[in-house]
């Protein structure tokens, strides 16, 4: 049982990627991938695995300070630093 818990995670991620590439990924592999994603074990730049795990490609934080954006997610980071609420 301990062998199952102490997996080669990079190898397992490669196996799941192979399943995705061959369009034979199972629901259990997607669930496993989501677990790896929640644990922060999928590399930031691995867009395919992050997408299948339901994670964003990159973490973004709104740095806009206008009254309408404070503590909210506007498109500040999408627009190259221009707040969507500016005139």
C-alpha positions as CSV (number, residue, x, y, z in Angstrom):
1,X,0.0,0.0,0.0
2,X,2.8,2.4,0.8
3,X,4.2,2.0,-2.7
4,X,0.9,3.4,-4.1
5,X,1.1,6.4,-1.8
6,X,4.8,7.2,-2.6
7,X,4.3,7.5,-6.4
8,X,6.7,8.9,-8.9
9,X,4.6,12.0,-9.5
10,X,6.5,13.4,-12.5
11,X,6.2,9.9,-14.1
12,X,2.5,9.7,-13.2
13,X,1.9,13.2,-14.8
14,X,3.7,11.9,-17.9
15,X,1.4,8.9,-18.0
16,X,-1.7,11.1,-17.7
17,X,-0.4,13.4,-20.4
18,X,0.0,10.3,-22.6
19,X,-3.6,9.4,-21.9
20,X,-4.7,12.9,-22.8
21,X,-2.7,12.8,-26.0
22,X,-4.2,9.5,-27.1
23,X,-7.7,10.7,-26.1
24,X,-8.0,7.8,-23.6
25,X,-7.9,9.7,-20.4
26,X,-10.2,8.2,-17.7
27,X,-12.4,10.0,-15.1
28,X,-10.1,8.6,-12.4
29,X,-7.0,10.1,-14.1
30,X,-8.7,13.5,-14.3
31,X,-9.6,13.2,-10.6
32,X,-6.0,12.2,-9.8
33,X,-4.8,15.2,-11.9
34,X,-7.1,17.5,-10.0
35,X,-5.6,16.3,-6.7
36,X,-2.1,17.0,-8.0
37,X,-3.3,20.4,-9.1
38,X,-4.8,21.2,-5.7
39,X,-1.5,20.1,-4.1
40,X,0.5,22.5,-6.3
41,X,2.3,19.6,-8.0
42,X,1.6,20.6,-11.7
43,X,4.3,22.9,-13.1
44,X,3.1,26.5,-13.8
45,X,4.0,26.2,-17.4
46,X,2.3,23.0,-18.2
47,X,-0.8,24.4,-19.8
48,X,-2.3,21.1,-20.9
49,X,-2.2,19.4,-17.5
50,X,-3.3,22.6,-15.7
51,X,-6.2,22.9,-18.1
52,X,-7.3,19.3,-17.6
53,X,-6.9,19.8,-13.8
54,X,-9.2,22.8,-13.9
55,X,-6.4,25.2,-12.9
56,X,-5.7,28.6,-14.5
57,X,-2.7,28.7,-16.8
58,X,-1.2,31.5,-14.6
59,X,-2.3,33.0,-11.4
60,X,-3.3,36.7,-11.8
61,X,-3.9,39.3,-9.2
62,X,-5.6,42.5,-9.9
63,X,-3.3,45.4,-8.9
64,X,-5.8,48.1,-9.9
65,X,-6.7,50.5,-7.1
66,X,-9.8,52.2,-8.5
67,X,-12.8,52.2,-6.2
68,X,-14.6,49.7,-8.4
69,X,-11.8,47.2,-8.5
70,X,-10.4,47.1,-5.0
71,X,-10.8,43.5,-3.8
72,X,-12.4,42.5,-7.1
73,X,-11.1,40.9,-10.2
74,X,-11.3,43.3,-13.2
75,X,-9.6,42.9,-16.5
76,X,-6.7,45.1,-15.4
77,X,-4.2,42.3,-16.1
78,X,-5.8,41.4,-19.4
79,X,-5.7,44.9,-20.9
80,X,-2.0,45.4,-20.4
81,X,-2.4,47.5,-17.2
82,X,-5.3,49.7,-18.2
83,X,-8.3,49.5,-15.9
84,X,-11.5,48.5,-17.6
85,X,-13.3,51.2,-15.5
86,X,-11.1,54.1,-16.8
87,X,-12.6,56.4,-19.3
